[in-house]
Amino acid sequence: MLDFPEGMANGKTAGASQGGHGGWRMISCSRRSLLGLLLGAGGATIGALLSVPLLRFVLHPVFKAALPLSWTEAGDVKDFDSVTSPVKRLVKIEQRDGWRKLVSEKAIYVCKDANGKLSAFSSICPHLGCSVSWHDEENNFVCPCHNGQFTADGKLMGGPPPRGLDLLECKVEDGKLIVHYQYFRQLVPNKEVIA
């Protein structure tokens, strides 16, 4: 008769292997647990690799700043030759923010100083962001929300705004007035660009 260790005769062979000297010994890792471990590690690796593009897609707007606003045309310089008071112009701005591309029109005021140099002001009041308008009869800008008043060159005359109108960068190229439109923080005494 064959000589089996106890339990082998009853069919309990899992976890046992035959040693080199004819005896049986128990091993700590069975074939089934090794396959489970390999399957789990492979699944975790594939899941991690597949989540990388998803995380990049979701977090892209967080790590990439909004594109700066570009320069935009405000009109021909010859249109402003006879200007004696501020002229309202609409400029088209394009801004990409995350997944969105925004195209909008913003109002600016183009003024000419005593030397004939053109300048452009934002029409947004630095107090709470209302739109200011030019009043020819009063010869000043007036904010309708809280009665902020500004001179033709954008200086604060009175009211609650903490500073004068925000001057925009502008230049003349090929006979056109080009303006760099920007947004500024409200309720602060110094001009701070926010976008």
N, CA, C and O of each residue as an XYZ file, in Angstrom:
780
protein
N       0.810     -1.162      0.000
C       0.000      0.000      0.000
C       0.872      1.252      0.000
O       2.004      1.243      0.484
N       0.292      2.375     -0.580
C       1.043      3.614     -0.655
C       1.059      4.303      0.697
O       0.124      4.216      1.493
N       2.163      4.986      0.913
C       2.327      5.659      2.190
C       2.055      7.147      2.011
O       2.951      7.868      1.572
N       0.812      7.663      2.344
C       0.436      9.071      2.231
C       0.401      9.712      3.599
O       0.071      9.059      4.590
N       0.753     11.028      3.660
C       0.592     11.721      4.934
C      -0.884     11.806      5.285
O      -1.750     11.670      4.420
N      -1.153     12.025      6.528
C      -2.534     12.075      6.989
C      -3.282     13.205      6.284
O      -2.744     14.310      6.202
N      -4.448     12.995      5.790
C      -5.254     13.973      5.077
C      -5.155     13.793      3.580
O      -6.088     14.154      2.862
N      -4.069     13.253      3.087
C      -3.932     13.043      1.652
C      -4.870     11.935      1.195
O      -5.383     11.967      0.076
N      -5.084     10.983      2.040
C      -5.975      9.897      1.679
C      -7.406     10.393      1.559
O      -8.196      9.802      0.822
N      -7.760     11.452      2.256
C      -9.113     12.007      2.205
C      -9.265     13.032      1.082
O     -10.346     13.606      0.957
N      -8.254     13.297      0.262
C      -8.336     14.219     -0.864
C      -7.965     15.645     -0.532
O      -8.260     16.553     -1.310
N      -7.329     15.868      0.597
C      -6.938     17.216      0.999
C      -5.489     17.456      0.570
O      -4.552     17.255      1.342
N      -5.332     17.896     -0.693
C      -3.972     18.084     -1.216
C      -3.628     19.545     -1.435
O      -2.491     19.844     -1.798
N      -4.566     20.479     -1.229
C      -4.290     21.899     -1.474
C      -3.227     22.397     -0.514
O      -3.293     22.155      0.691
N      -2.246     23.098     -1.067
C      -1.216     23.698     -0.243
C      -0.120     22.736      0.138
O       0.703     23.055      0.995
N      -0.085     21.603     -0.454
C       0.952     20.640     -0.116
C       1.812     20.371     -1.331
O       1.322     20.371     -2.461
N       3.068     20.145     -1.107
C       3.959     19.761     -2.209
C       4.911     18.700     -1.687
O       5.163     18.583     -0.488
N       5.421     17.944     -2.619
C       6.301     16.848     -2.212
C       7.714     17.358     -2.077
O       8.240     17.995     -2.990
N       8.306     17.095     -0.995
C       9.676     17.503     -0.748
C      10.641     16.592     -1.475
O      10.237     15.591     -2.067
N      11.923     16.942     -1.429
C      12.928     16.187     -2.136
C      13.241     14.850     -1.470
O      13.831     13.996     -2.132
N      12.896     14.614     -0.234
C      13.282     13.386      0.465
C      12.086     12.486      0.690
O      12.091     11.644      1.589
N      11.036     12.670     -0.148
C       9.913     11.776     -0.060
C       8.839     12.216      0.893
O       7.799     11.562      0.965
N       9.032     13.311      1.645
C       8.019     13.780      2.579
C       7.183     14.898      1.965
O       7.515     15.416      0.898
N       6.118     15.261      2.628
C       5.248     16.346      2.171
C       5.417     17.530      3.110
O       5.531     17.349      4.323
N       5.434     18.778      2.543
C       5.492     19.962      3.377
C       4.464     20.986      2.862
O       4.079     20.951      1.694
N       4.035     21.878      3.732
C       3.036     22.891      3.399
C       3.761     24.152      2.903
O       4.782     24.539      3.472
N       3.243     24.792      1.852
C       3.818     26.043      1.378
C       2.865     27.176      1.730
O       1.665     26.949      1.886
N       3.397     28.416      1.857
C       2.601     29.529      2.359
C       1.733     30.166      1.278
O       0.697     30.750      1.599
N       2.115     30.074      0.028
C       1.368     30.738     -1.033
C       0.829     29.695     -1.997
O       1.588     28.986     -2.658
N      -0.481     29.615     -2.065
C      -1.072     28.651     -2.988
C      -1.157     29.261     -4.374
O      -1.017     30.475     -4.523
N      -1.379     28.465     -5.360
C      -1.478     28.909     -6.739
C      -2.670     29.860     -6.917
O      -2.574     30.831     -7.667
N      -3.762     29.598     -6.253
C      -4.965     30.425     -6.371
C      -4.732     31.834     -5.807
O      -5.154     32.817     -6.417
N      -4.073     31.941     -4.665
C      -3.828     33.273     -4.090
C      -2.811     34.048     -4.928
O      -2.920     35.270     -5.030
N      -1.837     33.384     -5.525
C      -0.876     34.036     -6.403
C      -1.576     34.603     -7.639
O      -1.287     35.731     -8.038
N      -2.482     33.854     -8.248
C      -3.224     34.336     -9.409
C      -4.129     35.510     -9.027
O      -4.281     36.451     -9.806
N      -4.723     35.462     -7.848
C      -5.553     36.575     -7.376
C      -4.735     37.833     -7.172
O      -5.176     38.933     -7.506
N      -3.545     37.670     -6.625
C      -2.648     38.806     -6.418
C      -2.216     39.413     -7.748
O      -2.224     40.636     -7.892
N      -1.842     38.593     -8.716
C      -1.449     39.087    -10.029
C      -2.612     39.771    -10.746
O      -2.426     40.809    -11.381
N      -3.795     39.200    -10.647
C      -4.975     39.793    -11.277
C      -5.306     41.147    -10.643
O      -5.628     42.095    -11.359
N      -5.231     41.251     -9.324
C      -5.484     42.519     -8.645
C      -4.467     43.580     -9.015
O      -4.836     44.727     -9.265
N      -3.188     43.215     -9.056
C      -2.136     44.173     -9.426
C      -2.300     44.627    -10.875
O      -2.129     45.808    -11.175
N      -2.626     43.713    -11.763
C      -2.845     44.071    -13.177
C      -4.048     44.988    -13.336
O      -3.988     45.957    -14.093
N      -5.138     44.698    -12.635
C      -6.329     45.549    -12.703
C      -6.066     46.946    -12.158
O      -6.532     47.932    -12.728
N      -5.326     47.038    -11.063
C      -4.986     48.346    -10.495
C      -4.098     49.139    -11.445
O      -4.282     50.348    -11.592
N      -3.146     48.487    -12.087
C      -2.264     49.159    -13.038
C      -3.046     49.685    -14.232
O      -2.856     50.830    -14.642
N      -3.913     48.868    -14.788
C      -4.724     49.301    -15.938
C      -5.660     50.428    -15.523
O      -5.831     51.386    -16.278
N      -6.269     50.342    -14.349
C      -7.143     51.419    -13.864
C      -6.399     52.725    -13.689
O      -6.919     53.786    -14.035
N      -5.181     52.664    -13.151
C      -4.375     53.871    -12.968
C      -3.999     54.483    -14.314
O      -4.044     55.702    -14.478
N      -3.629     53.644    -15.274
C      -3.269     54.154    -16.595
C      -4.462     54.794    -17.302
O      -4.304     55.806    -17.985
N      -5.631     54.228    -17.149
C      -6.828     54.786    -17.786
C      -7.326     56.049    -17.095
O      -8.014     56.856    -17.720
N      -6.996     56.237    -15.826
C      -7.466     57.430    -15.115
C      -6.606     58.659    -15.393
O      -7.058     59.778    -15.151
N      -5.381     58.491    -15.893
C      -4.500     59.625    -16.167
C      -5.119     60.588    -17.189
O      -5.163     61.787    -16.912
N      -5.602     60.127    -18.362
C      -6.219     61.086    -19.291
C      -7.473     61.747    -18.711
O      -7.724     62.924    -18.967
N      -8.241     61.017    -17.951
C      -9.440     61.590    -17.343
C      -9.071     62.692    -16.351
O      -9.701     63.750    -16.349
N      -8.072     62.465    -15.517
C      -7.635     63.482    -14.569
C      -7.065     64.707    -15.282
O      -7.301     65.836    -14.852
N      -6.318     64.496    -16.362
C      -5.796     65.638    -17.122
C      -6.925     66.465    -17.716
O      -6.852     67.693    -17.737
N      -7.970     65.797    -18.201
C      -9.112     66.499    -18.771
C      -9.846     67.315    -17.716
O     -10.220     68.460    -17.969
N     -10.052     66.744    -16.552
C     -10.805     67.415    -15.497
C     -10.002     68.560    -14.887
O     -10.571     69.608    -14.580
N      -8.712     68.389    -14.707
C      -7.894     69.381    -14.018
C      -7.221     70.393    -14.944
O      -6.540     71.300    -14.466
N      -7.397     70.257    -16.249
C      -6.759     71.168    -17.199
C      -7.086     72.636    -16.943
O      -6.164     73.451    -16.919
N      -8.349     73.017    -16.752
C      -8.636     74.444    -16.522
C      -8.060     74.982    -15.222
O      -7.825     76.184    -15.100
N      -7.834     74.113    -14.257
C      -7.305     74.564    -12.973
C      -5.845     74.985    -13.115
O      -5.424     75.988    -12.539
N      -5.084     74.221    -13.877
C      -3.649     74.468    -13.972
C      -3.262     75.373    -15.132
O      -2.152     75.904    -15.153
N      -4.141     75.555    -16.082
C      -3.831     76.428    -17.204
C      -4.551     77.751    -17.003
O      -5.774     77.780    -16.865
N      -3.814     78.829    -16.987
C      -4.409     80.158    -16.804
C      -5.184     80.547    -18.047
O      -4.929     80.044    -19.141
N      -6.122     81.438    -17.864
C      -6.873     81.952    -19.004
C      -5.916     82.678    -19.945
O      -4.972     83.335    -19.507
N      -6.174     82.548    -21.230
C      -5.342     83.243    -22.198
C      -5.527     84.746    -22.043
O      -6.637     85.213    -21.789
N      -4.472     85.487    -22.190
C      -4.615     86.941    -22.082
C      -5.466     87.473    -23.221
O      -5.504     86.906    -24.313
N      -6.137     88.560    -22.944
C      -6.954     89.182    -23.976
C      -6.038     89.800    -25.029
O      -4.976     90.339    -24.717
N      -6.465     89.710    -26.249
C      -5.636     90.244    -27.318
C      -5.982     91.701    -27.598
O      -6.968     92.230    -27.085
N      -5.175     92.324    -28.402
C      -5.419     93.692    -28.829
C      -6.560     93.673    -29.832
O      -6.672     92.751    -30.640
N      -7.402     94.688    -29.776
C      -8.548     94.747    -30.673
C      -8.694     96.145    -31.252
O      -8.298     97.132    -30.633
N      -9.260     96.212    -32.430
C      -9.384     97.480    -33.147
C     -10.556     98.295    -32.614
O     -11.659     97.779    -32.434
N     -10.295     99.589    -32.362
C     -11.350    100.489    -31.882
C     -11.842    101.429    -32.972
O     -12.857    102.099    -32.785
N     -11.153    101.495    -34.100
C     -11.572    102.351    -35.207
C     -10.406    103.017    -35.894
O      -9.261    102.901    -35.455
N     -10.699    103.714    -36.975
C      -9.673    104.460    -37.702
C      -9.282    105.706    -36.918
O     -10.120    106.335    -36.271
N      -8.017    106.051    -36.981
C      -7.527    107.237    -36.285
C      -8.174    108.492    -36.858
O      -8.449    109.439    -36.121
N      -8.419    108.509    -38.159
C      -9.021    109.698    -38.782
C     -10.461    109.927    -38.295
O     -10.974    111.042    -38.386
N     -11.117    108.867    -37.776
C     -12.459    109.037    -37.201
C     -12.413    109.866    -35.922
O     -13.420    110.455    -35.528
N     -11.256    109.917    -35.275
C     -11.117    110.628    -34.006
C     -10.446    111.994    -34.171
O     -10.153    112.660    -33.178
N     -10.199    112.417    -35.416
C      -9.531    113.699    -35.651
C     -10.324    114.885    -35.103
O      -9.743    115.812    -34.538
N     -11.626    114.860    -35.266
C     -12.453    116.001    -34.851
C     -13.100    115.795    -33.478
O     -14.048    116.498    -33.127
N     -12.603    114.858    -32.724
C     -13.180    114.549    -31.407
C     -12.837    115.660    -30.415
O     -11.678    116.043    -30.259
N     -13.878    116.168    -29.748
C     -13.657    117.180    -28.708
C     -14.100    116.678    -27.339
O     -13.713    117.232    -26.310
N     -14.911    115.629    -27.335
C     -15.353    115.002    -26.082
C     -15.227    113.489    -26.239
O     -15.133    112.999    -27.364
N     -15.223    112.744    -25.147
C     -15.072    111.299    -25.232
C     -16.135    110.647    -26.128
O     -17.309    111.018    -26.104
N     -15.683    109.664    -26.920
C     -16.549    108.952    -27.855
C     -16.643    107.494    -27.418
O     -15.630    106.840    -27.170
N     -17.874    106.997    -27.330
C     -18.085    105.606    -26.935
C     -17.911    104.700    -28.151
O     -18.475    104.955    -29.215
N     -17.124    103.639    -27.979
C     -16.909    102.640    -29.024
C     -17.094    101.252    -28.421
O     -16.798    101.025    -27.248
N     -17.580    100.344    -29.228
C     -17.678     98.950    -28.814
C     -16.527     98.180    -29.440
O     -16.306     98.255    -30.648
N     -15.807     97.452    -28.628
C     -14.711     96.619    -29.124
C     -15.066     95.158    -28.884
O     -15.663     94.803    -27.868
N     -14.690     94.334    -29.830
C     -14.962     92.902    -29.729
C     -13.750     92.230    -29.111
O     -12.635     92.359    -29.617
N     -13.965     91.516    -28.023
C     -12.866     90.823    -27.358
C     -13.147     89.325    -27.385
O     -14.296     88.884    -27.363
N     -12.070     88.566    -27.432
C     -12.157     87.106    -27.450
C     -11.278     86.581    -26.332
O     -10.114     86.960    -26.204
N     -11.846     85.714    -25.536
C     -11.098     85.156    -24.416
C     -11.421     83.680    -24.291
O     -12.585     83.286    -24.358
N     -10.388     82.857    -24.109
C     -10.575     81.419    -23.902
C     -10.275     81.137    -22.442
O      -9.216     81.488    -21.920
N     -11.236     80.494    -21.800
C     -11.122     80.190    -20.380
C     -11.526     78.738    -20.178
O     -12.713     78.413    -20.217
N     -10.550     77.864    -19.963
C     -10.868     76.448    -19.814
C     -11.376     75.895    -21.126
O     -10.664     75.918    -22.130
N     -12.601     75.397    -21.127
C     -13.189     74.821    -22.324
C     -14.006     75.837    -23.112
O     -14.447     75.551    -24.226
N     -14.209     77.011    -22.544
C     -15.082     77.999    -23.182
C     -14.286     79.024    -23.976
O     -13.196     79.437    -23.583
N     -14.858     79.416    -25.094
C     -14.305     80.522    -25.870
C     -15.372     81.609    -25.855
O     -16.466     81.427    -26.391
N     -15.047     82.730    -25.241
C     -16.002     83.816    -25.096
C     -15.673     84.942    -26.065
O     -14.542     85.425    -26.106
N     -16.658     85.352    -26.837
C     -16.523     86.510    -27.708
C     -17.618     87.481    -27.295
O     -18.802     87.145    -27.324
N     -17.216     88.682    -26.913
C     -18.207     89.661    -26.464
C     -17.783     91.060    -26.883
O     -16.637     91.292    -27.269
N     -18.719     91.974    -26.798
C     -18.433     93.369    -27.095
C     -18.428     94.157    -25.800
O     -19.330     94.018    -24.974
N     -17.416     94.977    -25.628
C     -17.281     95.807    -24.435
C     -17.193     97.270    -24.848
O     -16.597     97.607    -25.870
N     -17.790     98.122    -24.045
C     -17.774     99.558    -24.338
C     -16.516    100.198    -23.769
O     -16.101     99.902    -22.649
N     -15.925    101.073    -24.555
C     -14.792    101.887    -24.111
C     -15.077    103.333    -24.513
O     -15.947    103.595    -25.345
N     -14.358    104.243    -23.932
C     -14.437    105.655    -24.314
C     -13.074    106.085    -24.825
O     -12.061    105.923    -24.145
N     -13.061    106.636    -26.035
C     -11.835    107.145    -26.641
C     -11.823    108.655    -26.454
O     -12.791    109.338    -26.791
N     -10.723    109.172    -25.915
C     -10.584    110.609    -25.641
C      -9.314    111.121    -26.314
O      -8.392    110.360    -26.606
N      -9.293    112.412    -26.547
C      -8.104    113.055    -27.095
C      -7.684    114.147    -26.123
O      -8.507    114.963    -25.708
N      -6.388    114.165    -25.754
C      -5.920    115.202    -24.830
C      -5.558    116.481    -25.588
O      -5.738    116.553    -26.804
N      -5.060    117.467    -24.891
C      -4.750    118.771    -25.488
C      -3.660    118.673    -26.551
O      -3.609    119.494    -27.467
N      -2.785    117.668    -26.431
C      -1.706    117.481    -27.404
C      -2.136    116.659    -28.611
O      -1.353    116.464    -29.540
N      -3.379    116.175    -28.603
C      -3.885    115.373    -29.719
C      -3.628    113.891    -29.576
O      -3.888    113.129    -30.508
N      -3.121    113.461    -28.424
C      -2.851    112.040    -28.190
C      -4.145    111.330    -27.792
O      -4.898    111.812    -26.946
N      -4.389    110.174    -28.419
C      -5.592    109.401    -28.121
C      -5.364    108.506    -26.910
O      -4.279    107.958    -26.716
N      -6.394    108.373    -26.115
C      -6.361    107.446    -24.977
C      -7.717    106.757    -24.894
O      -8.709    107.254    -25.427
N      -7.751    105.620    -24.229
C      -8.996    104.860    -24.104
C      -9.221    104.495    -22.644
O      -8.293    104.113    -21.930
N     -10.484    104.624    -22.212
C     -10.871    104.294    -20.843
C     -11.905    103.178    -20.844
O     -12.734    103.082    -21.748
N     -11.843    102.348    -19.829
C     -12.877    101.344    -19.628
C     -14.155    102.053    -19.196
O     -14.105    103.053    -18.480
N     -15.290    101.538    -19.631
C     -16.564    102.149    -19.236
C     -17.097    101.561    -17.934
O     -18.223    101.857    -17.535
N     -16.304    100.737    -17.277
C     -16.731    100.086    -16.034
C     -16.283    100.932    -14.840
O     -15.105    101.264    -14.710
N     -17.224    101.269    -13.984
C     -16.922    102.064    -12.800
C     -16.076    101.248    -11.824
O     -16.406    100.092    -11.559
N     -14.997    101.813    -11.282
C     -14.149    101.066    -10.349
C     -14.767    100.867     -8.974
O     -14.148    100.253     -8.105
N     -15.980    101.377     -8.760
C     -16.636    101.186     -7.476
C     -17.268     99.793     -7.413
O     -16.764     98.909     -6.719
N     -18.369     99.603     -8.137
C     -19.056     98.307     -8.107
C     -19.275     97.696     -9.492
O     -19.989     96.702     -9.618
N     -18.678     98.272    -10.519
C     -18.739     97.666    -11.843
C     -19.905     98.101    -12.712
O     -20.181     97.445    -13.716
N     -20.592     99.164    -12.377
C     -21.668     99.677    -13.233
C     -21.044    100.345    -14.461
O     -19.856    100.668    -14.462
N     -21.845    100.547    -15.494
C     -21.349    101.206    -16.710
C     -21.516    102.715    -16.590
O     -22.612    103.215    -16.335
N     -20.421    103.426    -16.777
C     -20.480    104.889    -16.743
C     -20.877    105.406    -18.120
O     -20.702    104.722    -19.128
N     -21.403    106.604    -18.149
C     -21.757    107.226    -19.428
C     -21.273    108.676    -19.430
O     -21.129    109.307    -18.383
N     -21.027    109.180    -20.641
C     -20.556    110.552    -20.805
C     -21.756    111.478    -20.925
O     -22.684    111.194    -21.682
N     -21.748    112.592    -20.181
C     -22.808    113.594    -20.232
C     -22.212    114.887    -20.769
O     -21.431    115.554    -20.089
N     -22.593    115.238    -22.010
C     -22.061    116.453    -22.640
C     -22.455    117.713    -21.876
O     -21.660    118.644    -21.744
N     -23.703    117.734    -21.369
C     -24.171    118.943    -20.686
C     -23.421    119.196    -19.382
O     -23.274    120.347    -18.971
N     -22.948    118.141    -18.726
C     -22.195    118.300    -17.471
C     -20.686    118.242    -17.700
O     -19.897    118.579    -16.818
N     -20.298    117.806    -18.910
C     -18.895    117.680    -19.296
C     -18.134    116.728    -18.371
O     -17.002    117.004    -17.974
N     -18.771    115.605    -18.035
C     -18.100    114.588    -17.214
C     -18.771    113.228    -17.402
O     -19.855    113.114    -17.975
N     -18.077    112.198    -16.894
C     -18.633    110.844    -16.852
C     -19.432    110.725    -15.563
O     -19.029    111.256    -14.528
N     -20.572    110.024    -15.623
C     -21.391    109.819    -14.433
C     -21.747    108.339    -14.344
O     -22.168    107.725    -15.325
N     -21.573    107.780    -13.155
C     -21.994    106.407    -12.888
C     -23.418    106.467    -12.339
O     -23.650    107.131    -11.328
N     -24.376    105.796    -12.974
C     -25.762    105.898    -12.532
C     -26.063    105.151    -11.232
O     -27.093    105.408    -10.608
N     -25.207    104.251    -10.816
C     -25.509    103.449     -9.625
C     -25.360    104.242     -8.325
O     -26.269    104.252     -7.494
N     -24.212    104.906     -8.148
C     -23.957    105.614     -6.889
C     -23.443    107.026     -7.115
O     -22.820    107.621     -6.236
N     -23.714    107.562     -8.316
C     -23.383    108.941     -8.656
C     -21.883    109.263     -8.588
O     -21.484    110.351     -8.174
N     -21.067    108.290     -9.004
C     -19.635    108.570     -9.133
C     -19.422    109.464    -10.344
O     -20.043    109.249    -11.385
N     -18.550    110.465    -10.226
C     -18.326    111.411    -11.317
C     -16.836    111.479    -11.646
O     -15.980    111.466    -10.762
N     -16.555    111.552    -12.952
C     -15.177    111.534    -13.441
C     -15.006    112.616    -14.504
O     -15.943    112.923    -15.241
N     -13.819    113.186    -14.580
C     -13.524    114.197    -15.602
C     -13.341    113.522    -16.961
O     -13.353    112.295    -17.058
N     -13.173    114.327    -18.001
C     -12.987    113.796    -19.355
C     -11.707    112.989    -19.492
O     -11.614    112.122    -20.360
N     -10.720    113.262    -18.646
C      -9.491    112.473    -18.686
C      -9.482    111.350    -17.646
O      -8.427    110.796    -17.339
N     -10.662    111.014    -17.102
C     -10.817    109.849    -16.239
C     -10.547    110.056    -14.771
O     -10.645    109.100    -14.002
N     -10.212    111.252    -14.343
C      -9.909    111.493    -12.921
C     -11.200    111.559    -12.112
O     -12.233    112.020    -12.599
N     -11.123    111.093    -10.876
C     -12.277    111.072     -9.978
C     -12.616    112.492     -9.521
O     -11.759    113.217     -9.017
N     -13.889    112.876     -9.708
C     -14.369    114.191     -9.252
C     -15.111    114.076     -7.932
O     -15.006    114.961     -7.083
N     -15.857    113.002     -7.750
C     -16.633    112.842     -6.530
C     -17.416    111.551     -6.543
O     -17.542    110.892     -7.575
N     -17.943    111.196     -5.379
C     -18.716    109.958     -5.250
C     -17.915    108.870     -4.562
O     -16.782    109.102     -4.140
N     -18.492    107.691     -4.447
C     -17.841    106.617     -3.695
C     -16.729    105.838     -4.409
O     -16.025    105.088     -3.733
N     -16.518    105.962     -5.742
C     -15.446    105.157     -6.343
C     -14.087    105.449     -5.699
O     -13.790    106.600     -5.382
N     -13.263    104.419     -5.504
C     -11.968    104.610     -4.844
C     -10.870    105.186     -5.734
O      -9.819    105.582     -5.230
N     -11.094    105.239     -7.053
C     -10.068    105.755     -7.972
C     -10.758    106.251     -9.247
O     -11.973    106.119     -9.400
N      -9.978    106.813    -10.142
C     -10.512    107.282    -11.411
C     -10.806    106.128    -12.360
O     -10.598    104.962    -12.026
N     -11.296    106.474    -13.554
C     -11.572    105.446    -14.561
C     -10.278    104.743    -14.964
O      -9.201    105.339    -14.940
N     -10.399    103.491    -15.328
C      -9.224    102.701    -15.671
C      -8.794    102.976    -17.107
O      -9.567    102.797    -18.048
N      -7.551    103.412    -17.258
C      -6.977    103.705    -18.562
C      -6.538    102.398    -19.200
O      -5.873    101.582    -18.562
N      -6.910    102.202    -20.460
C      -6.531    100.997    -21.196
C      -5.322    101.302    -22.075
O      -5.163    102.422    -22.560
N      -4.485    100.310    -22.273
C      -3.348    100.469    -23.174
C      -3.883    100.613    -24.595
O      -4.794     99.886    -24.992
N      -3.328    101.537    -25.354
C      -3.728    101.677    -26.750
C      -2.523    102.106    -27.570
O      -1.564    102.675    -27.048
N      -2.593    101.823    -28.861
C      -1.519    102.190    -29.789
C      -2.123    102.368    -31.174
O      -3.240    101.926    -31.440
N      -1.383    103.008    -32.033
C      -1.833    103.232    -33.404
C      -0.982    102.369    -34.323
O       0.247    102.434    -34.299
N      -1.661    101.557    -35.135
C      -0.984    100.705    -36.117
C      -1.735    100.779    -37.431
O      -2.943    100.547    -37.476
N      -1.024    101.103    -38.502
C      -1.607    101.170    -39.843
C      -2.844    102.058    -39.901
O      -3.812    101.726    -40.585
N      -2.819    103.170    -39.199
C      -3.928    104.108    -39.221
C      -5.132    103.687    -38.394
O      -6.199    104.292    -38.505
N      -4.974    102.649    -37.558
C      -6.065    102.154    -36.715
C      -5.681    102.313    -35.246
O      -4.520    102.151    -34.870
N      -6.676    102.633    -34.430
C      -6.458    102.674    -32.987
C      -6.697    101.269    -32.451
O      -7.789    100.718    -32.596
N      -5.674    100.697    -31.834
C      -5.730     99.332    -31.295
C      -5.723     99.437    -29.774
O      -4.900    100.148    -29.197
N      -6.656     98.714    -29.121
C      -6.820     98.795    -27.667
C      -6.618     97.415    -27.049
O      -7.065     96.403    -27.590
N      -5.944     97.394    -25.918
C      -5.776     96.155    -25.145
C      -6.779     96.189    -23.991
O      -6.533     96.811    -22.958
N      -7.914     95.508    -24.183
C      -8.966     95.551    -23.172
C      -8.610     94.619    -22.017
O      -8.156     93.495    -22.234
N      -8.820     95.098    -20.782
C      -8.549     94.305    -19.588
C      -9.638     94.548    -18.556
O     -10.340     95.559    -18.598
N      -9.765     93.606    -17.631
C     -10.679     93.758    -16.504
C      -9.857     94.139    -15.279
O      -8.736     93.666    -15.094
N     -10.439     95.007    -14.442
C      -9.724     95.486    -13.260
C     -10.555     95.223    -12.012
O     -11.784     95.198    -12.065
N      -9.871     95.028    -10.891
C     -10.526     94.789     -9.610
C     -11.227     96.056     -9.139
O     -10.684     97.157     -9.231
N     -12.446     95.878     -8.633
C     -13.197     97.010     -8.096
C     -12.950     97.143     -6.601
O     -12.456     96.223     -5.949
N     -13.306     98.311     -6.073
C     -13.244     98.602     -4.644
C     -11.841     98.660     -4.058
O     -11.672     98.519     -2.847
N     -10.832     98.865     -4.903
C      -9.456     99.017     -4.404
C      -8.915    100.353     -4.926
O      -9.250    100.754     -6.040
N      -8.087    101.043     -4.140
C      -7.600    102.367     -4.575
C      -6.605    102.338     -5.728
O      -6.471    103.330     -6.446
N      -5.913    101.237     -5.917
C      -4.934    101.128     -7.012
C      -5.466    100.182     -8.092
O      -6.177     99.220     -7.799
N      -5.121    100.464     -9.299
C      -5.578     99.646    -10.438
C      -4.898     98.299    -10.411
O      -3.669     98.224    -10.442
N      -5.689     97.215    -10.353
C      -5.169     95.843    -10.366
C      -5.839     95.070    -11.480
O      -7.066     94.975    -11.521
N      -5.050     94.519    -12.382
C      -5.578     93.725    -13.485
C      -5.983     92.350    -12.947
O      -5.213     91.694    -12.246
N      -7.206     91.927    -13.288
C      -7.643     90.582    -12.874
C      -7.810     89.655    -14.059
O      -7.843     88.440    -13.869
N      -7.914     90.160    -15.250
C      -7.996     89.307    -16.441
C      -7.692     90.115    -17.677
O      -7.709     89.578    -18.785
